[in-house]
Amino acid sequence: MPFSIVSEEGRHFLNLEGSVTVQHAHDLAAKLGETVEDGTPVSVGTRDLEDIDTCILQLLYSLRKTVPGVSFDNPSEFFIAAVDRCALRRELLSAREGL
C-alpha cells in the first residue's frame, strides 16, 4: 500500500508515498474512517510522494473538514504542486504561513 497510518503520542500519522491514485481511494477512505473517528489530530506526511490523484486530494480535503487538527507537515514540493494544480492550496495548506 502506498499509504500507512500509525497512531502514537495522541496523534495519527498518515504517510503517503509513491503513487497514491484513484485505485487506492476506497482503501484509504475506509482506513481513515476507522482511524479518525475519535477526533484525534492527524499529521499527513508527503515526503516520499511521487504521484497523487485529484480524488485523493479531495479525500484529504474532506478529512480536513471532518477532523480538527489535520496538518500537512513539511509537504513535499510535489505535493504542493499537485495541490496548486487542483486549486486546493487554501483548503489544504492555508494554515501554513508563506504558502
Secondary structure, DSSP 8 states (H G I E B T S, - for coil): --EEEEEETTEEEEEE-EEE-HHHHHHHHHHHHHHGGG---EEEE-TTEEEE-HHHHHHHHHHHHHSTTEEE-S--HHHHHHHHHTT-HHHHHTTSTT-
